[in-house]
Amino acid sequence: MSDTHISQHFETLAIHAGNTADPLTGAVVPPIYQVSTYKQDGVGGLRGGYEYSRSANPTRTALEENLAALEGGRRGLAFASGLAAEDCLLRTLLAPGDHVVIPNDAYGGTFRLFAKVVARWGVEWSVADTSDPAAVRAALTPKTKAVWVETPSNPLLGITDIAAVAQIARDAGARLVVDNTFATPYLQQPLALGADVVVHSLTKYMGGHSDVVGGALVTGDAELGEELAYHQNAMGAVAGPFDSWLVLRGAKTLSVRMDRHSENATKVADMLGRHARVTSVLYPGLPEHPGHEVAAKQMRSFGGMISFRVEGGEEAAVEVCNRAKVFTLGESLGGVESLIEHPGRMTHASVVGSALEVPADLVRLSVGIENIDDLLEDLQQALTR
């Protein structure tokens, strides 16, 4: 499935990287190779390198090449979910007794993986405010093998200076992992800023249509890429061919969707900032956001995710979620449709009682690509007592 990239411009790569025309028919879209095994050209003679679809599948190969090109990496790997990708990465990088620094604001599923699964394997972890490079440095130990970052973070939209933290991790002999799900490779490229590995939930913006679950790892280190591929095959949580095809389709429109997500979110954040019932708006595109300058430096624009806090506490926040009509009450994010949720009771229920617990009056929005007037009107009525 390999091809020669005809351009380094993101929009062109998104459409063409990995998407070589089918050699048999000339089909411009890679076929869905819904197959488990392959006829070999003699014992040990693999045709095109394929023998069994857990190890490799042409549709998944096309997606993995596309992901690597979009992130500016050398190896991309596609998984059955974002957490499957994270699990493979952690078991590749770490051994019992190792230590990881994780952010004080992270996806609840990531925290659960560290706190309830990896910790039982003997891996230690500690929490740091990754938006403060000094806090990251202070959290390092002689056993630290990885620093984990989300930027923008989920759900408080914190911003980490990737280049600064990459240098801190490198000086300590640790790998920097950046979850780039909220930003996508269109808005931010962590490998170019010094990260060792990028993590994605392909379920979100990369797929873009709320119809697929998937995950990915991308690295610029060829040797690490081989190690990750070995573990991907050994552990087996690979992306299926149809799921891979759906994400490939989504990637082609990523740039235009992210432009619209960002444009709409900017207008929503501005409206929320002026609303009497909203006590604070968390969006890195706002000049008053503490990470605004760093975000402006390392991101193309500020994305489609917004969180805000409302007066009246938890019940008021839940009421806003329930009153929304155009914004659909649901978990996940990154689809073309707008979503609203209460993190404390939904996506981040697993962090209750921990250092990552989120405010009870917090509402999170995934701002879609609908008409902006409809979105603003819906939020206005949802906030009306």
N, C-alpha and C positions, 0 to 999 in steps of 0.2 A: 504493500500500500504506500510505500515511501514515494515522495515526490520532491521536486526541487521547488522551493518557494519562489514565486515570481515577484514577490514584493516583501518589504519589511513593514509596510503600513498595516496597522492593526485590522482595519476593516476588510482589507483584501485577504490577509492571512486567515481571518475568521471564516471566510467563505471557501478558500482554496486549500489551506494546509490540511493534509491528510485526506482530502477529498478528490483523489485521483479518479478519473473516469474509469468505469469498469472495462477491463481489457477485452472481455468477451462480447459485450453488447454496445459499449460506448455510453452507457448510462452515466449521466453527470452526477448523480447521487450514489454514493457507495451502497451496494446491496446490503440487506439484512441477512447475514450468513447464519441462519437459524439451524445450526448443525453442531453436533457434539464431537464427531470424530472425522478423520480425513484419510483417504486412500494414500498410502505411502508408495513411493517409487522404489520398492525393494526394502528389505529389512534395514531400518535406520536411515532410509532415504526420504527425508521430509520434503514434501512439495511446497515450496515457498516458506518453509519453516514451520508449517502447521502440522500438528499431530492430534491434539485434543484441546477442546475449547476452554478448559480451565486454564491451560498454559498459554494459549493465544487463540484469538479469533479475529478474522480480518476486519469485521466491523468495529470491534474494540480497538484494534490496532489503529484504524483510521482516527478514532476519537483520541487515543493516547498521543498520536502525532500532532493532532490539532491542539490539544492542551499544552503540550510542550512548546509548540511554536508561539502560542498566545502568551505564555508566561515567560518566554525567552529562556527556556530551560533545555536540557539535553535529553531528559527522559520524563515521560508522563505515564502514569499508571491509573487505570480506572477501576473503581470498586463498586460493590453492591450498595453502599451507602457512605455518607461522610464519616460515620463512626467506624465503619469497617476499614476505611482508609487510615483513620487515626490509630486504630488498634494495630494494624500492620506496621505503621511507622514506629510506634512505641516499642513493639516487640523486636523491631529491627535495630533500633538505636540503643535500647536499654537492657540491662541485666539486673538481677536482684542485688540490692545494695546501692544502686545508682540513685541520683537525685535529679528532680526536675523543678524548675521555677515555673509556676503557672500564674496567669493574671487574676487579679481580684475581681475582675468582671469578665466572665466567660460564659459561653453557651452551657446550659445546664447539663446536657448530655456529655459534654467534654469533662465537666467536673465529676459527673457520676462515674465516667470511665476511669479517671484517676483515683477517686476516693473509694470506690466500691469494687473495682476490678483490678487495676494495676497495683494498687497498694497491697492487695492480698498476695501478689507475686513477689513482694519484697522491695518494690520501688518506692522511694521516699519522695515527697513533694512538699513544697511550701509556696505560699501566696505572696505576690508582690504587686504593687501598683506599677504596671509596666509603662504607664505614661510618664513616670519619673525614672530616668536612667539610673540615678543614684540608688533608688530603692531596688532596682534589679541587681545592681552590683552588690548591695548589702545582703541580698538573699542568696547569693552564690555560696556554694560550699566546695571543698576539694572533690566531692563526689558528683557535682553537677555535670550532667552530660547533655542537657537540653534546656533551652529557654523557650517557653511557649507563649505566643502573642496572638491576640486578635486585634485587628485595627482596620476599620472601626470595630469596637467591641459590641458584644451582644449581652444585655440590651441597653447599656448606658451610653453607647456611642462614644466611648473613650478613644483617644488617639495615641498611638505609640510611635515614637521616632524610630523607624525601622533601622536606618543607618547607624544611629547612635547605639541602639541595643545590640545590633549585629557586631559592632566593634567590641562591646563589653563581653558578649558571649565568646567571640573569637579569642580575645585575650585570656579567657578562662579555659580555653580548650573545649568549649561546649558548642553544640549546634543550635542555630536559631531556626525555630519553626514558626511560620506565620500563617494563620488562618485568614485567607483572603476572600472568604465567602461574601461578606458584605460589599467589598469594593469591586470584586471581579478583576481579571487581568486587564480589562479595558480602562478602569480607573486607576489601577495601582499595580506595580510590578515589583514585588518584594525581592526577587532574586537579583534584580539589577541594583537593589539597595543594600545587598549583603546577606540576605537570608540564605539558609542552606536548603530548606524545603518549604514548599507552599502546600497548604491543605485547602481543599474545597469540598463543600457540600454541593454537588452538581444538581441536587434537587432544587436549589434555589435559583439564582439569576442565570446560571449557565444553561439549565434546562429552560427556565423562564415561563413555563406554561402550566405549572402545577400538575403535571401528568407523568412524572418520572422521579424515581429515587436513585441517587447515585453519589459517589464520592471520588476524589482524585488526590493524587500526590504528584508534584512536579519538582524536580531537582536539576540543578546545573552541574552536579558532581556525577560523572559517569560511573565511578566505582560505587558510590552510594546508590545510584540508580539500579545497578546490577543486584546489589544486596536487597533492595526493596522488591525487585522483580522476583527474586528467589523466594522471598517470604510471601509475596502475593500468590505465587503458584503453590507453595507449601501449605498455606492457610486456606486458600480457595475462595475467599469472599469477593469474587470478581464481578464486574458489571456484565450483564447479559447483552446479547447482540441487539435486541430491540431497544433496551434502555440506552445503549451506546448510540444507536441511530437517532433516538429522540434528542439526546444531548447535542449531538453533532448538528441536528437541525436547529436547535435553540442557539448554538454558538454563532450561527450565521447572522442572526439579527441582534446579537448582544449589544453592539455599539449603539444602534439606533434606539433600542429599548432603554439602555442605561442613560442615554441623553434625555429621554423623556421622563424616566423615573426621577432623575436629578432635578430637572426643570420643575416638575410637579412638587417634589418634596420641598424645594426652596420656597415655593409659594405657600405651601401648607405650614411650614415652620414659621414663616413671617406672620401668617394669620394667627397661629396659636400663641405666638409671642405677644400679641396684642389683645388676647382674650382675657377677660376678667377672672374667669374660673381656672385658668392655667397658671400654676405657680412657677413652673420652669419648663423650658424646652431644651431638649438634648439633641442637637444637630450640629455637626462640625462645620457646616456651611455658614453658620451664624458668626459674625465677628466676635461676639462675646463668649463663644465657646472656648474653653481653656486650651483646646488642641487645634484651634482654627489655623494658626500659622503653620504648624507642622503638617496638617492635612493639606493645606494649600500648596505646600512644598512638594509633597510626595504623591498627591492624588490629582488626577485630571479634573474631576469635579467631585461632589460630596455624597453622591449616592441617593438611594430612595428610602433609607431607613430613618425613622424619627421616633424618639420616645419623649413623653411629656408627663408631668405630674399635675394632679388636679387638687384643688381645695376640697376638703371634705373627707379625705382619707380613702381607705380601701374600698368601702362600699360605693363611694362616688365614682371611683375609677371603674369598678365593675359595671356600674350603671351606664357610664359612657359607652363601654364596650357593647353592652346589650342594646343600647338605643341606636347604634349605627345601622344604616341600611345599605348604602353603596359599599362601605367598608364591610367586608364579610368577617364575622367572628370566627377565627380559626388560627391554628398554629401554622408554623412554617412561614415562608416569606419569599420574595423575589419573583413571584408570578406577575403576569400582566394585570391581574385584578388586585385591587387594594384589599389588604387584610388588617384587622385590628385584634389585639389580644391583651390579656392581663398577665404579664410575665410571672408575677408572684404565685398565681394559681394555675398557670398553664405551663409555658415552656421552661420556667425556672423554678418549678415546685421542688425539684431535687436539691436545690441549694438552700432551702429554708433551714435556718439555724446554723449556717456556716458563714465563713468570712465573705462568701460571695452572695449572701442574701440580698435581694433587690428591694427597693422601697415598695411598700404596700399600695401607695397611691400612684404607681407608675402604669402608664398605658404605652404599648408599643405599636407603631404603625409600619406596615410595609406599603408604601405609597405606589400605586400602580400607574398605568398609563391611560386611564380614563380621562374624560374631559375635566379640566381642573375646576371649573365652576361647580360641577356636580360634587366633586370631592370636598370642596370648601363648604358648600351648602350642607352636605351631610354631617360634617364635623360640627358645624355651627348648631344644627338641631340636636345632635347627640350631646352637646355640652349645655344645652338649655335645660334648666331645672323644670 
